[in-house]
Amino acid sequence: MKVVIVGGGFAGVKAALELSKRRIGKITLISDEPYFLHHATLYATATGKNMAESVIPLENIFAAHPNVDVVHDTITSLDPQRKLVTGAKDYKYDKLILAMGSVTTYFGIKGMDKHSFGIKSLDEIQAFHSHVYNEVVEQKLNPEYFIIGGGPTGIELAGALHEYLQSLKVLHRLPKSKAKVSVIEAAPRILPRSSTTASKKVMKELRKKGIAVRVNKKVEALDKDTITIDGKEYATSAAVWTSGVANNPFFTNHSDLFTLNPAGRVEVNPYLEGAPHIYVLGDNNTVKFSGMALPAMIQATHVAKNITRLATKRAQKKFRPHSVPSGVPTSEGWAYVEWHGVYVAGKFGAWVRRMMELYGYTRLVPFKTALAIWRAHDLHEVDF
Ligand SMILES: Cc1cc2nc3c(=O)[nH]c(=O)nc-3n(C[C@H](O)[C@H](O)[C@H](O)COP(=O)(O)OP(=O)(O)OC[C@H]3O[C@@H](n4cnc5c(N)ncnc54)[C@H](O)[C@@H]3O)c2cc1C
């Protein structure tokens, strides 16, 4: 059997590893980037932590998997009749797994696409880190950084950026530095998709640190040095857009082949197939709990098992989604972690969140490598 996987993220990499382990025919993993991006730690790498915890070369992950052919290409079209996906080249499949992740959307806010920083890609975090370092250390400016979006990504970035600015002050002897961080959220509370306890506890912690948090505030426009919030202009040299994800446009470009929900995500059957012989995983589908890393990996493992079952003439098993813990750190020593209504917060929360990261790495690389990547978090600042 020939399995082609598009996407070198959580679901794609995990599917390839699980299929490789089961020695299922020929596996081709196609990714438009030569590395796997560990999104959950991008906020840390963007604020001076070691790049090794966020960027893992695909060739390292698959070094011990010679039956996985890793190809660097961008897939643009799909022909289900000929069982073919196409990028710079054509790739024939018997079974296809699409796990192409999300893209950023700016909801049409004036100037946001042009002037905001982001933390969803390697280029974006490098640009943001260099910008902050240059302004605070080299130019000795006192900027106010606006984090747009009070979801988990915005909150962890705000906390880490605040901590980073404090450490630059000490490291580079800048006692007069007044650089600061503000979070802007349009909803009535931060972490609007989490419990109200999460919102309250995290809000209290951010304010205790001196991070300004403004809720019920709508960002209306952004240009090079001002941000407009509810009709009022504020000076800023950097605003980071952490809101707004949309499904990969590949699926709207192939809307004749898939059933899409209003957000453009693919409806799948209980075996996670979006069309015959085509599995659609992770951020790309509408399955409950999709939109997080661990559910993407759980789906990938399930599909790999089902493909193995099919290869040995057995019936596929239905996928049953289940929830996973979620954690939001606001600093190195404080995080809020919740699962099934039970939460831990503070130092212990920070430890649990770190353990969740270690667990995630061990799902992708051998334990020793996972430990080395995880420990890189504590190594000092990187020079981009
Ligand atoms: C900043 C940030 C922080 C996050 N923090 C957390 C967290 O703390 N905990 C958590 O559980 N989840 C977190 N998430 C969500 C989590 O990362 C995603 O749910 C997860 O990545 C989904 O996995 P995936 O395989 O569906 O997509 P991805 O991991 O995004 O993988 C998609 C892959 O497809 C590749 N690709 C895209 N288009 C093409 C193409 N045309 N051809 C070839 N390859 C292509 C991409 O390069 C990428 O390698 C975060 C996300 C972001 C952006």
The ligand as an SDF file (V2000), in Angstrom:
LIG
                    3D

 53 58  0  0  0  0  0  0  0  0999 V2000
    1.1740   29.9630   18.3600 C   0  0  0  0  0  0  0  0  0  0  0  0
    0.4090   28.6900   18.6240 C   0  0  0  0  0  0  0  0  0  0  0  0
    0.4310   28.1380   19.8960 C   0  0  0  0  0  0  0  0  0  0  0  0
   -0.2550   26.9440   20.1510 C   0  0  0  0  0  0  0  0  0  0  0  0
   -0.1960   26.4160   21.4110 N   0  0  0  0  0  0  0  0  0  0  0  0
   -0.7950   25.2240   21.6510 C   0  0  0  0  0  0  0  0  0  0  0  0
   -0.7040   24.6110   22.9370 C   0  0  0  0  0  0  0  0  0  0  0  0
   -0.0890   25.1600   23.8690 O   0  0  0  0  0  0  0  0  0  0  0  0
   -1.3020   23.3950   23.1220 N   0  0  0  0  0  0  0  0  0  0  0  0
   -2.0050   22.7860   22.1130 C   0  0  0  0  0  0  0  0  0  0  0  0
   -2.5150   21.6800   22.3160 O   0  0  0  0  0  0  0  0  0  0  0  0
   -2.1250   23.3430   20.9170 N   0  0  0  0  0  0  0  0  0  0  0  0
   -1.5380   24.5450   20.6430 C   0  0  0  0  0  0  0  0  0  0  0  0
   -1.6630   25.1210   19.4000 N   0  0  0  0  0  0  0  0  0  0  0  0
   -2.4920   24.4450   18.3810 C   0  0  0  0  0  0  0  0  0  0  0  0
   -1.7290   23.2960   17.7450 C   0  0  0  0  0  0  0  0  0  0  0  0
   -0.4220   23.6890   17.4130 O   0  0  0  0  0  0  0  0  0  0  0  0
   -2.4580   22.8100   16.5050 C   0  0  0  0  0  0  0  0  0  0  0  0
   -3.7440   22.4040   16.8670 O   0  0  0  0  0  0  0  0  0  0  0  0
   -1.6810   21.6690   15.8600 C   0  0  0  0  0  0  0  0  0  0  0  0
   -0.5020   22.1700   15.2910 O   0  0  0  0  0  0  0  0  0  0  0  0
   -2.5290   20.9780   14.7920 C   0  0  0  0  0  0  0  0  0  0  0  0
   -1.7520   20.0080   14.1510 O   0  0  0  0  0  0  0  0  0  0  0  0
   -1.9060   19.7840   12.5820 P   0  0  0  0  0  0  0  0  0  0  0  0
   -1.0550   18.6310   12.2460 O   0  0  0  0  0  0  0  0  0  0  0  0
   -3.3520   19.7500   12.2330 O   0  0  0  0  0  0  0  0  0  0  0  0
   -1.3260   21.1160   11.9140 O   0  0  0  0  0  0  0  0  0  0  0  0
    0.1510   21.6950   11.9890 P   0  0  0  0  0  0  0  0  0  0  0  0
    0.8850   21.1960   13.1620 O   0  0  0  0  0  0  0  0  0  0  0  0
    0.0070   23.1750   11.8310 O   0  0  0  0  0  0  0  0  0  0  0  0
    0.8420   21.1020   10.6960 O   0  0  0  0  0  0  0  0  0  0  0  0
    0.5010   21.5000    9.3900 C   0  0  0  0  0  0  0  0  0  0  0  0
    1.6940   21.2060    8.5050 C   0  0  0  0  0  0  0  0  0  0  0  0
    1.3220   21.2800    7.1350 O   0  0  0  0  0  0  0  0  0  0  0  0
    2.3140   21.9560    6.3940 C   0  0  0  0  0  0  0  0  0  0  0  0
    1.6450   22.4560    5.1870 N   0  0  0  0  0  0  0  0  0  0  0  0
    0.7050   23.4110    5.1160 C   0  0  0  0  0  0  0  0  0  0  0  0
    0.3030   23.5880    3.8400 N   0  0  0  0  0  0  0  0  0  0  0  0
    1.0160   22.7100    3.1010 C   0  0  0  0  0  0  0  0  0  0  0  0
    1.0400   22.4140    1.7050 C   0  0  0  0  0  0  0  0  0  0  0  0
    0.2590   23.0470    0.8300 N   0  0  0  0  0  0  0  0  0  0  0  0
    1.8840   21.4450    1.2630 N   0  0  0  0  0  0  0  0  0  0  0  0
    2.6910   20.7830    2.1440 C   0  0  0  0  0  0  0  0  0  0  0  0
    2.7050   21.0330    3.4710 N   0  0  0  0  0  0  0  0  0  0  0  0
    1.8610   21.9790    3.9450 C   0  0  0  0  0  0  0  0  0  0  0  0
    2.7940   23.0120    7.3940 C   0  0  0  0  0  0  0  0  0  0  0  0
    4.0520   23.5270    7.0730 O   0  0  0  0  0  0  0  0  0  0  0  0
    2.8440   22.1880    8.6700 C   0  0  0  0  0  0  0  0  0  0  0  0
    4.0520   21.4770    8.7580 O   0  0  0  0  0  0  0  0  0  0  0  0
   -0.9930   26.3170   19.1080 C   0  0  0  0  0  0  0  0  0  0  0  0
   -1.0130   26.8640   17.8300 C   0  0  0  0  0  0  0  0  0  0  0  0
   -0.3150   28.0400   17.5800 C   0  0  0  0  0  0  0  0  0  0  0  0
   -0.3290   28.6240   16.1750 C   0  0  0  0  0  0  0  0  0  0  0  0
  1  2  1  0
  2  3  1  0
  2 52  2  0
  3  4  2  0
  4  5  1  0
  4 50  1  0
  5  6  2  0
  6  7  1  0
  6 13  1  0
  7  8  2  0
  7  9  1  0
  9 10  1  0
 10 11  2  0
 10 12  1  0
 12 13  2  0
 13 14  1  0
 14 15  1  0
 14 50  1  0
 15 16  1  0
 16 17  1  0
 16 18  1  0
 18 19  1  0
 18 20  1  0
 20 21  1  0
 20 22  1  0
 22 23  1  0
 23 24  1  0
 24 25  2  0
 24 26  1  0
 24 27  1  0
 27 28  1  0
 28 29  2  0
 28 30  1  0
 28 31  1  0
 31 32  1  0
 32 33  1  0
 33 34  1  0
 33 48  1  0
 34 35  1  0
 35 36  1  0
 35 46  1  0
 36 37  1  0
 36 45  1  0
 37 38  2  0
 38 39  1  0
 39 40  1  0
 39 45  2  0
 40 41  1  0
 40 42  2  0
 42 43  1  0
 43 44  2  0
 44 45  1  0
 46 47  1  0
 46 48  1  0
 48 49  1  0
 50 51  2  0
 51 52  1  0
 52 53  1  0
M  END
$$$$
